[in-house]
Amino acid sequence: MIQGDLSIKKNTRLLFTLVKKELKDKYLGSYLGVTWAFIQPTATIIIFWFIFQVGFKAIPVDGYPFILWLISGMLPWFFFAEALQNATHSVIDYKYLVKNVVFNAGILPIVKIAASLIIHLFFILFMIVMFIIYGYYPNVNYIQLLYYLVCSLALLIALSYITSSLVVFFKDLGHFIAMMLQFGFWITPIFWSITMVPERYHMFIKLNPVFYITEGYRYSMIYRQWFWNFHTQSLYFWIVTILLLITGYFLFKRLSAHFNDVL
């Protein structure tokens, strides 16, 4: 029987154990082990830096080198995409726990998200170091990166409870999520600025809740604006996220009772 309670208050030790196991198992057998989790995204950033900064000599955006403007929007997207994709398959990946033990399956998506979060925190520091190298030193607005991290986690938990419970019954959903993330990468202003699009289309772009997060990192790192200056966007984001959280909670609670039947 799977417990329906999604709270992790009584499962903190188990959460840390599974996160550590997740990171270890993912890179088990490779010579550098967990180090690959940091090498691969770092290599991606270096490649982008070489292509746009050295090769194309991209012009600054709003007075900042293009590479700094790019990574401040790209890193939160990388975190969101990797965490959601991994969390979507969390129940299937840990089906041996779900099937054989009296276990709170609700902790599993959080394990995947937490593992991705650890790597993301490293890259936030990496990003700050890059800004310092270019002569842009930390300021008080950096504090609100914590707020946008909370936004990311809330949205990820909400979506992952929906996707991880549905993928057990509809295996093709995992492929659909991967496809939508690729599509979402290009329709979210990461490589391009929203100012490049006619203003009449801005409201449609802003319907994407991830836009709020990626722009939020730029508000913190580049534009030095506080999130409460965008109260309409903030209100919209939290209404959508809370509705998704409620939907995810009840959907996961209802479907988890049938996981054993199909796993």
NUTITOR-601480 format. One line per field, with one value per residue: residue number from 0; x, y, z of N, C-alpha, C in turn. Coordinates in nm, 3 decimals. Layout:
residues N
zake <- [NUM:...]
n.px <- [X:...]
n.py <- [Y:...]
n.pz <- [Z:...]
ca.px <- [X:...]
ca.py <- [Y:...]
ca.pz <- [Z:...]
c.px <- [X:...]
c.py <- [Y:...]
c.pz <- [Z:...]
//
This chain:
residues 263
zake <- [0:1:2:3:4:5:6:7:8:9:10:11:12:13:14:15:16:17:18:19:20:21:22:23:24:25:26:27:28:29:30:31:32:33:34:35:36:37:38:39:40:41:42:43:44:45:46:47:48:49:50:51:52:53:54:55:56:57:58:59:60:61:62:63:64:65:66:67:68:69:70:71:72:73:74:75:76:77:78:79:80:81:82:83:84:85:86:87:88:89:90:91:92:93:94:95:96:97:98:99:100:101:102:103:104:105:106:107:108:109:110:111:112:113:114:115:116:117:118:119:120:121:122:123:124:125:126:127:128:129:130:131:132:133:134:135:136:137:138:139:140:141:142:143:144:145:146:147:148:149:150:151:152:153:154:155:156:157:158:159:160:161:162:163:164:165:166:167:168:169:170:171:172:173:174:175:176:177:178:179:180:181:182:183:184:185:186:187:188:189:190:191:192:193:194:195:196:197:198:199:200:201:202:203:204:205:206:207:208:209:210:211:212:213:214:215:216:217:218:219:220:221:222:223:224:225:226:227:228:229:230:231:232:233:234:235:236:237:238:239:240:241:242:243:244:245:246:247:248:249:250:251:252:253:254:255:256:257:258:259:260:261:262]
n.px <- [0.084:0.056:0.140:-0.064:0.003:0.182:0.368:0.700:0.812:0.855:1.029:1.285:1.549:1.543:1.504:1.749:1.920:1.830:1.871:2.150:2.209:2.091:2.253:2.494:2.438:2.368:2.603:2.758:3.028:3.162:3.477:3.527:3.303:3.052:3.145:3.107:2.854:2.893:3.086:2.979:2.763:2.927:3.107:2.928:2.859:3.109:3.147:2.936:3.027:3.265:3.165:2.981:3.101:3.372:3.382:3.147:3.148:2.942:2.722:2.695:2.420:2.189:2.401:2.556:2.794:2.718:2.738:2.709:2.452:2.322:2.379:2.258:1.992:1.987:2.083:1.879:1.684:1.807:1.817:1.542:1.450:1.605:1.544:1.263:1.236:1.375:1.231:0.983:1.010:1.045:0.889:0.877:1.149:1.212:1.061:1.098:1.101:0.847:0.689:0.762:0.778:0.624:0.572:0.621:0.543:0.531:0.759:0.944:0.951:1.056:1.307:1.446:1.432:1.571:1.828:1.900:1.892:2.114:2.327:2.257:2.287:2.563:2.618:2.501:2.681:2.900:2.810:2.799:3.071:3.161:3.042:3.185:3.445:3.414:3.393:3.164:3.026:2.885:2.562:2.297:2.064:2.110:2.022:1.757:1.768:1.728:1.455:1.358:1.455:1.291:1.051:1.105:1.131:0.875:0.712:0.824:0.777:0.498:0.440:0.579:0.451:0.219:0.310:0.473:0.295:0.114:0.274:0.323:0.104:0.075:0.310:0.424:0.416:0.652:0.822:0.681:0.702:0.979:0.996:0.836:0.989:1.214:1.094:0.996:1.232:1.309:1.094:1.091:1.228:1.543:1.779:1.714:1.579:1.279:1.207:1.258:1.038:0.721:0.516:0.252:0.252:0.364:0.213:0.136:0.374:0.443:0.264:0.377:0.494:0.762:0.898:0.875:1.058:1.311:1.345:1.344:1.589:1.752:1.656:1.764:2.043:2.125:1.943:1.873:1.629:1.352:1.134:0.879:0.821:0.701:0.429:0.194:0.278:0.396:0.176:0.021:0.197:0.206:-0.062:-0.110:0.085:0.006:-0.246:-0.164:-0.016:-0.216:-0.372:-0.179:-0.124:-0.368:-0.410:-0.183:-0.219:-0.457:-0.395:-0.172:-0.251:-0.292:-0.055:0.094:-0.047:0.022:0.295]
n.py <- [-0.119:0.223:0.517:0.802:1.052:1.336:1.480:1.559:1.583:1.386:1.235:1.322:1.223:0.999:1.127:1.270:1.050:0.920:1.120:1.141:0.883:0.894:1.080:0.942:0.693:0.776:0.843:0.627:0.410:0.567:0.726:0.978:1.008:1.171:1.416:1.455:1.562:1.828:1.893:1.860:2.062:2.287:2.270:2.316:2.584:2.704:2.647:2.795:3.047:3.067:3.051:3.270:3.492:3.496:3.393:3.493:3.743:3.869:4.142:4.358:4.326:4.542:4.679:4.484:4.216:3.977:3.703:3.698:3.796:3.591:3.348:3.409:3.376:3.126:2.932:2.901:2.786:2.546:2.412:2.388:2.233:1.992:1.900:1.864:1.674:1.455:1.418:1.349:1.080:0.964:0.790:0.559:0.502:0.436:0.213:-0.027:0.037:0.141:-0.080:-0.284:-0.201:-0.049:0.261:0.611:0.736:0.992:1.132:1.083:1.238:1.472:1.395:1.368:1.633:1.766:1.658:1.770:2.033:2.066:2.060:2.283:2.493:2.505:2.607:2.856:2.987:2.966:3.130:3.380:3.416:3.441:3.686:3.850:3.820:3.958:4.206:4.288:4.325:4.153:4.258:4.394:4.301:4.042:3.883:3.818:3.603:3.379:3.392:3.347:3.092:2.954:2.993:2.841:2.582:2.542:2.546:2.330:2.111:2.111:2.058:1.816:1.632:1.598:1.505:1.281:1.105:1.056:0.949:0.690:0.552:0.634:0.588:0.721:0.983:1.075:1.111:1.309:1.519:1.569:1.659:1.891:2.043:2.097:2.250:2.455:2.576:2.735:2.908:3.052:3.353:3.324:3.291:3.509:3.843:3.962:4.207:4.207:4.115:4.207:4.420:4.345:4.073:4.011:3.946:3.685:3.545:3.585:3.425:3.183:3.029:2.980:3.182:3.392:3.311:3.284:3.546:3.663:3.588:3.745:3.997:4.006:3.972:4.143:4.363:4.466:4.490:4.462:4.189:4.262:4.485:4.396:4.324:4.226:4.017:3.856:3.789:3.649:3.432:3.295:3.229:3.050:2.854:2.767:2.661:2.452:2.307:2.223:2.069:1.876:1.755:1.627:1.467:1.299:1.175:1.034:0.865:0.724:0.512:0.314:0.250:0.014:-0.169:-0.135:-0.104]
n.pz <- [0.000:-0.083:0.073:0.091:0.175:0.093:0.222:0.325:0.568:0.760:0.632:0.591:0.630:0.466:0.223:0.185:0.169:-0.062:-0.253:-0.251:-0.339:-0.589:-0.730:-0.720:-0.849:-1.105:-1.228:-1.191:-1.244:-1.425:-1.471:-1.358:-1.208:-1.015:-1.084:-1.354:-1.372:-1.336:-1.521:-1.781:-1.820:-1.777:-1.989:-2.198:-2.153:-2.193:-2.463:-2.577:-2.499:-2.648:-2.910:-2.935:-2.809:-2.882:-3.149:-3.311:-3.204:-3.053:-3.003:-2.713:-2.478:-2.357:-2.241:-2.124:-2.165:-2.418:-2.351:-2.072:-2.043:-2.175:-2.023:-1.782:-1.831:-1.940:-1.755:-1.545:-1.708:-1.793:-1.547:-1.486:-1.706:-1.695:-1.435:-1.446:-1.648:-1.539:-1.299:-1.397:-1.464:-1.221:-1.052:-1.205:-1.230:-0.968:-0.914:-0.785:-0.517:-0.482:-0.540:-0.362:-0.099:0.189:0.118:0.084:-0.199:-0.291:-0.234:-0.429:-0.683:-0.572:-0.487:-0.732:-0.823:-0.619:-0.651:-0.897:-0.819:-0.650:-0.831:-0.979:-0.796:-0.777:-1.031:-1.019:-0.852:-1.023:-1.232:-1.102:-1.052:-1.317:-1.384:-1.211:-1.315:-1.552:-1.448:-1.313:-1.014:-0.725:-0.606:-0.402:-0.518:-0.593:-0.391:-0.435:-0.604:-0.452:-0.409:-0.671:-0.703:-0.524:-0.658:-0.889:-0.777:-0.666:-0.897:-1.036:-0.861:-0.863:-1.139:-1.172:-1.005:-1.145:-1.401:-1.332:-1.218:-1.423:-1.628:-1.557:-1.642:-1.901:-2.103:-2.321:-2.257:-2.146:-2.368:-2.495:-2.311:-2.324:-2.587:-2.573:-2.399:-2.554:-2.751:-2.588:-2.505:-2.720:-2.759:-2.531:-2.409:-2.420:-2.580:-2.720:-2.695:-2.544:-2.632:-2.899:-3.021:-3.156:-2.956:-2.923:-2.904:-2.664:-2.434:-2.480:-2.478:-2.213:-2.083:-2.040:-1.759:-1.699:-1.819:-1.638:-1.445:-1.578:-1.672:-1.427:-1.312:-1.472:-1.402:-1.152:-1.185:-1.390:-1.465:-1.222:-1.077:-0.859:-0.775:-0.693:-0.836:-1.057:-1.021:-1.138:-1.310:-1.116:-0.954:-1.141:-1.196:-0.946:-0.903:-1.116:-1.050:-0.794:-0.852:-1.018:-0.829:-0.652:-0.827:-0.900:-0.651:-0.577:-0.801:-0.803:-0.556:-0.599:-0.818:-0.729:-0.577:-0.759:-0.871:-0.825:-0.974:-1.237:-1.261]
ca.px <- [0.000:0.133:0.083:-0.105:0.055:0.295:0.458:0.833:0.865:0.899:1.114:1.403:1.667:1.527:1.522:1.892:1.980:1.794:1.938:2.289:2.209:2.057:2.372:2.597:2.398:2.361:2.736:2.831:3.104:3.248:3.602:3.516:3.186:2.957:3.208:3.049:2.735:2.936:3.170:2.899:2.707:3.037:3.155:2.827:2.874:3.235:3.123:2.857:3.113:3.357:3.091:2.918:3.188:3.497:3.357:3.056:3.168:2.806:2.719:2.638:2.276:2.164:2.527:2.627:2.840:2.611:2.750:2.653:2.307:2.274:2.381:2.165:1.862:2.002:2.102:1.752:1.613:1.872:1.773:1.401:1.432:1.663:1.471:1.131:1.251:1.413:1.123:0.873:1.033:1.089:0.815:0.920:1.289:1.218:0.946:1.129:1.060:0.702:0.623:0.800:0.786:0.525:0.659:0.557:0.591:0.533:0.894:1.032:0.980:1.137:1.444:1.504:1.445:1.677:1.957:1.927:1.912:2.253:2.411:2.220:2.348:2.702:2.624:2.472:2.813:2.979:2.760:2.844:3.215:3.175:3.010:3.298:3.555:3.386:3.394:3.034:3.036:2.755:2.489:2.190:1.960:2.140:1.947:1.629:1.786:1.664:1.310:1.331:1.477:1.167:0.954:1.139:1.100:0.730:0.659:0.873:0.704:0.361:0.436:0.632:0.348:0.126:0.373:0.524:0.183:0.052:0.363:0.311:-0.006:0.092:0.456:0.464:0.418:0.791:0.872:0.610:0.762:1.110:0.972:0.786:1.100:1.293:1.014:0.990:1.361:1.319:0.989:1.120:1.337:1.671:1.876:1.665:1.512:1.137:1.194:1.271:0.907:0.621:0.458:0.120:0.270:0.429:0.126:0.134:0.503:0.443:0.177:0.467:0.544:0.909:0.944:0.887:1.179:1.431:1.358:1.374:1.735:1.810:1.624:1.854:2.184:2.156:1.860:1.867:1.492:1.292:1.019:0.752:0.795:0.625:0.328:0.096:0.342:0.415:0.045:-0.014:0.281:0.169:-0.196:-0.091:0.164:-0.076:-0.348:-0.095:0.017:-0.340:-0.404:-0.078:-0.140:-0.483:-0.392:-0.085:-0.281:-0.556:-0.334:-0.069:-0.313:-0.297:0.080:0.134:-0.119:0.077:0.442]
ca.py <- [0.000:0.345:0.623:0.915:1.178:1.380:1.557:1.495:1.621:1.266:1.156:1.403:1.137:0.918:1.218:1.292:0.923:0.894:1.220:1.099:0.763:0.939:1.139:0.838:0.593:0.836:0.849:0.509:0.344:0.661:0.750:1.102:0.999:1.282:1.534:1.474:1.645:1.967:1.912:1.872:2.197:2.383:2.262:2.381:2.728:2.744:2.642:2.913:3.164:3.071:3.078:3.402:3.600:3.496:3.372:3.590:3.872:3.920:4.276:4.358:4.343:4.634:4.720:4.367:4.120:3.884:3.575:3.714:3.806:3.459:3.246:3.445:3.320:2.986:2.843:2.859:2.695:2.415:2.351:2.352:2.125:1.868:1.854:1.816:1.549:1.349:1.395:1.283:0.936:0.925:0.674:0.443:0.473:0.378:0.124:-0.134:0.086:0.156:-0.212:-0.382:-0.145:0.051:0.372:0.735:0.761:1.135:1.186:1.049:1.353:1.569:1.343:1.405:1.779:1.803:1.623:1.873:2.160:2.070:2.098:2.420:2.586:2.521:2.692:2.993:3.039:2.977:3.249:3.498:3.429:3.495:3.829:3.918:3.821:4.065:4.335:4.319:4.267:4.126:4.367:4.349:4.235:3.899:3.812:3.766:3.474:3.281:3.396:3.280:2.949:2.904:2.988:2.726:2.459:2.530:2.509:2.195:2.014:2.107:1.989:1.679:1.546:1.567:1.424:1.153:1.014:1.020:0.872:0.549:0.493:0.673:0.592:0.816:1.118:1.113:1.162:1.435:1.621:1.601:1.739:2.021:2.117:2.148:2.358:2.564:2.644:2.834:3.010:3.132:3.447:3.286:3.336:3.634:3.931:3.982:4.336:4.182:4.071:4.314:4.426:4.281:3.931:3.995:3.882:3.540:3.494:3.591:3.320:3.075:3.062:2.974:3.316:3.470:3.269:3.319:3.692:3.696:3.580:3.863:4.113:4.001:3.978:4.247:4.482:4.515:4.526:4.370:4.117:4.328:4.586:4.328:4.258:4.153:3.891:3.775:3.736:3.547:3.314:3.220:3.172:2.932:2.753:2.711:2.576:2.330:2.232:2.158:1.964:1.772:1.684:1.536:1.368:1.201:1.100:0.941:0.766:0.645:0.389:0.216:0.233:-0.128:-0.247:-0.118:-0.107]
ca.pz <- [0.000:-0.094:0.153:0.009:0.229:0.014:0.306:0.342:0.699:0.832:0.542:0.558:0.621:0.345:0.110:0.166:0.128:-0.201:-0.337:-0.262:-0.423:-0.725:-0.790:-0.733:-0.948:-1.238:-1.286:-1.147:-1.348:-1.497:-1.397:-1.281:-1.122:-1.009:-1.145:-1.486:-1.358:-1.344:-1.640:-1.903:-1.838:-1.788:-2.128:-2.281:-2.135:-2.258:-2.608:-2.610:-2.484:-2.761:-3.034:-2.942:-2.765:-2.959:-3.291:-3.370:-3.138:-3.032:-2.943:-2.578:-2.462:-2.246:-2.180:-2.068:-2.267:-2.456:-2.281:-1.938:-2.061:-2.215:-1.917:-1.674:-1.867:-1.981:-1.640:-1.484:-1.799:-1.784:-1.422:-1.500:-1.804:-1.645:-1.317:-1.485:-1.724:-1.445:-1.203:-1.468:-1.463:-1.087:-1.000:-1.284:-1.195:-0.833:-0.900:-0.690:-0.386:-0.483:-0.547:-0.261:0.035:0.227:0.086:0.041:-0.336:-0.316:-0.214:-0.542:-0.770:-0.498:-0.490:-0.862:-0.827:-0.525:-0.713:-0.998:-0.747:-0.601:-0.944:-1.018:-0.700:-0.820:-1.149:-0.977:-0.810:-1.147:-1.302:-1.027:-1.079:-1.453:-1.379:-1.145:-1.411:-1.648:-1.379:-1.255:-0.881:-0.663:-0.545:-0.313:-0.596:-0.603:-0.286:-0.484:-0.670:-0.363:-0.437:-0.798:-0.679:-0.464:-0.768:-0.972:-0.704:-0.654:-1.028:-1.068:-0.779:-0.914:-1.268:-1.164:-0.949:-1.254:-1.505:-1.281:-1.193:-1.551:-1.714:-1.517:-1.719:-2.041:-2.115:-2.425:-2.202:-2.126:-2.496:-2.521:-2.224:-2.382:-2.708:-2.531:-2.340:-2.666:-2.810:-2.491:-2.501:-2.826:-2.749:-2.412:-2.441:-2.361:-2.679:-2.778:-2.600:-2.572:-2.701:-3.042:-3.068:-3.146:-2.822:-2.919:-2.875:-2.535:-2.335:-2.507:-2.430:-2.067:-2.029:-2.001:-1.625:-1.694:-1.858:-1.515:-1.373:-1.654:-1.667:-1.288:-1.295:-1.537:-1.318:-1.036:-1.222:-1.488:-1.465:-1.083:-1.044:-0.763:-0.830:-0.661:-0.938:-1.162:-0.937:-1.220:-1.349:-0.994:-0.917:-1.241:-1.177:-0.826:-0.923:-1.201:-0.979:-0.686:-0.915:-1.060:-0.708:-0.604:-0.925:-0.888:-0.525:-0.579:-0.908:-0.756:-0.445:-0.652:-0.908:-0.661:-0.527:-0.867:-0.928:-0.818:-1.073:-1.372:-1.260]
c.px <- [0.088:0.065:0.051:-0.048:0.182:0.395:0.590:0.893:0.921:0.995:1.243:1.527:1.662:1.551:1.671:1.962:1.953:1.859:2.083:2.302:2.181:2.179:2.480:2.562:2.400:2.496:2.824:2.903:3.192:3.366:3.590:3.390:3.095:3.014:3.152:2.925:2.769:3.016:3.084:2.835:2.815:3.091:3.057:2.840:2.999:3.219:3.043:2.942:3.205:3.285:3.046:3.012:3.315:3.469:3.273:3.073:3.034:2.809:2.657:2.486:2.254:2.291:2.608:2.675:2.733:2.617:2.693:2.501:2.248:2.269:2.286:2.023:1.868:2.012:1.970:1.672:1.673:1.824:1.629:1.384:1.485:1.582:1.334:1.140:1.285:1.299:1.004:0.886:1.066:1.019:0.858:1.062:1.302:1.101:0.971:1.094:0.908:0.632:0.646:0.798:0.666:0.598:0.578:0.612:0.600:0.669:0.981:1.056:1.071:1.283:1.514:1.528:1.560:1.815:1.997:1.957:2.057:2.347:2.384:2.282:2.495:2.711:2.580:2.602:2.904:2.940:2.807:2.993:3.238:3.146:3.126:3.418:3.539:3.375:3.262:3.024:2.898:2.694:2.370:2.080:1.984:2.061:1.820:1.644:1.724:1.514:1.279:1.364:1.353:1.059:0.978:1.099:0.950:0.669:0.700:0.798:0.562:0.353:0.479:0.532:0.245:0.190:0.418:0.413:0.119:0.140:0.362:0.208:0.007:0.242:0.504:0.472:0.561:0.852:0.808:0.670:0.897:1.095:0.926:0.896:1.192:1.223:1.013:1.118:1.367:1.209:1.002:1.237:1.465:1.784:1.837:1.589:1.366:1.114:1.207:1.136:0.810:0.544:0.323:0.131:0.328:0.342:0.121:0.264:0.503:0.347:0.258:0.526:0.696:0.969:0.967:1.017:1.306:1.453:1.393:1.523:1.802:1.777:1.723:1.998:2.219:2.075:1.839:1.729:1.433:1.164:0.887:0.723:0.712:0.512:0.225:0.152:0.359:0.284:0.002:0.065:0.232:0.028:-0.185:-0.021:0.082:-0.185:-0.285:-0.057:-0.104:-0.378:-0.307:-0.094:-0.252:-0.471:-0.295:-0.146:-0.379:-0.490:-0.234:-0.124:-0.312:-0.158:0.120:0.070:-0.054:0.230:0.496]
c.py <- [0.124:0.453:0.741:1.047:1.217:1.461:1.483:1.525:1.500:1.182:1.228:1.316:1.052:1.003:1.239:1.165:0.896:0.994:1.182:0.976:0.800:0.994:1.034:0.741:0.648:0.833:0.732:0.445:0.436:0.699:0.873:1.108:1.121:1.409:1.561:1.562:1.793:1.994:1.939:2.009:2.304:2.387:2.331:2.532:2.779:2.746:2.764:3.040:3.178:3.109:3.223:3.517:3.611:3.488:3.481:3.731:3.942:4.053:4.268:4.377:4.427:4.667:4.607:4.279:4.015:3.755:3.583:3.722:3.668:3.362:3.280:3.399:3.171:2.891:2.805:2.766:2.555:2.341:2.302:2.231:1.992:1.812:1.798:1.684:1.432:1.315:1.325:1.131:0.883:0.800:0.548:0.404:0.404:0.282:0.010:-0.092:0.093:0.021:-0.297:-0.331:-0.055:0.185:0.493:0.774:0.909:1.199:1.173:1.164:1.455:1.525:1.386:1.555:1.825:1.772:1.726:2.007:2.174:2.115:2.243:2.523:2.611:2.618:2.835:3.060:3.061:3.103:3.377:3.523:3.487:3.644:3.907:3.928:3.934:4.203:4.379:4.248:4.249:4.250:4.310:4.274:4.085:3.818:3.750:3.645:3.363:3.275:3.321:3.131:2.885:2.893:2.865:2.595:2.436:2.484:2.367:2.088:1.998:2.026:1.843:1.584:1.506:1.470:1.287:1.054:0.968:0.930:0.723:0.478:0.524:0.695:0.694:0.959:1.167:1.172:1.296:1.548:1.664:1.690:1.880:2.106:2.174:2.265:2.480:2.643:2.758:2.940:3.093:3.224:3.415:3.332:3.472:3.713:3.951:4.113:4.322:4.146:4.189:4.306:4.355:4.131:3.906:3.919:3.730:3.475:3.486:3.490:3.199:3.106:3.056:3.107:3.402:3.438:3.310:3.470:3.737:3.689:3.702:3.991:4.121:4.031:4.100:4.375:4.544:4.570:4.420:4.309:4.186:4.445:4.529:4.249:4.180:4.017:3.798:3.710:3.625:3.419:3.232:3.163:3.043:2.821:2.688:2.621:2.444:2.243:2.156:2.043:1.846:1.689:1.582:1.431:1.259:1.114:0.996:0.829:0.676:0.514:0.278:0.191:0.085:-0.212:-0.241:-0.119:-0.249]
c.pz <- [0.000:-0.013:0.065:0.055:0.155:0.096:0.324:0.478:0.773:0.749:0.505:0.539:0.496:0.220:0.082:0.117:-0.019:-0.297:-0.359:-0.354:-0.569:-0.797:-0.815:-0.845:-1.090:-1.308:-1.243:-1.265:-1.429:-1.409:-1.307:-1.195:-1.132:-1.071:-1.284:-1.482:-1.371:-1.471:-1.763:-1.921:-1.850:-1.930:-2.222:-2.275:-2.205:-2.409:-2.653:-2.602:-2.606:-2.890:-3.043:-2.905:-2.850:-3.109:-3.354:-3.315:-3.119:-2.959:-2.804:-2.581:-2.338:-2.168:-2.119:-2.181:-2.293:-2.377:-2.141:-1.944:-2.093:-2.098:-1.803:-1.704:-1.897:-1.861:-1.571:-1.575:-1.793:-1.659:-1.435:-1.590:-1.752:-1.528:-1.355:-1.558:-1.631:-1.350:-1.268:-1.461:-1.323:-1.034:-1.074:-1.246:-1.059:-0.809:-0.803:-0.547:-0.376:-0.473:-0.424:-0.117:0.060:0.223:0.040:-0.095:-0.367:-0.299:-0.339:-0.639:-0.703:-0.494:-0.620:-0.871:-0.737:-0.582:-0.818:-0.932:-0.700:-0.712:-0.984:-0.923:-0.733:-0.937:-1.121:-0.931:-0.931:-1.223:-1.233:-1.051:-1.219:-1.457:-1.317:-1.240:-1.513:-1.581:-1.320:-1.120:-0.818:-0.600:-0.469:-0.389:-0.611:-0.500:-0.341:-0.575:-0.585:-0.387:-0.567:-0.793:-0.620:-0.570:-0.856:-0.906:-0.694:-0.787:-1.066:-0.989:-0.831:-1.044:-1.256:-1.097:-1.055:-1.353:-1.455:-1.251:-1.324:-1.636:-1.678:-1.603:-1.869:-2.066:-2.219:-2.373:-2.181:-2.252:-2.529:-2.437:-2.280:-2.505:-2.672:-2.469:-2.449:-2.732:-2.719:-2.483:-2.603:-2.819:-2.622:-2.444:-2.365:-2.453:-2.738:-2.672:-2.641:-2.647:-2.853:-3.106:-3.058:-3.014:-2.814:-2.889:-2.735:-2.436:-2.355:-2.458:-2.278:-2.003:-1.984:-1.863:-1.612:-1.737:-1.734:-1.442:-1.448:-1.656:-1.525:-1.256:-1.358:-1.460:-1.203:-1.075:-1.307:-1.466:-1.327:-1.048:-0.954:-0.819:-0.802:-0.755:-1.053:-1.095:-1.018:-1.263:-1.230:-0.952:-1.012:-1.218:-1.058:-0.834:-1.005:-1.124:-0.868:-0.742:-0.963:-0.941:-0.655:-0.696:-0.911:-0.762:-0.533:-0.689:-0.863:-0.646:-0.497:-0.733:-0.837:-0.605:-0.632:-0.928:-0.932:-0.927:-1.211:-1.377:-1.268]
//
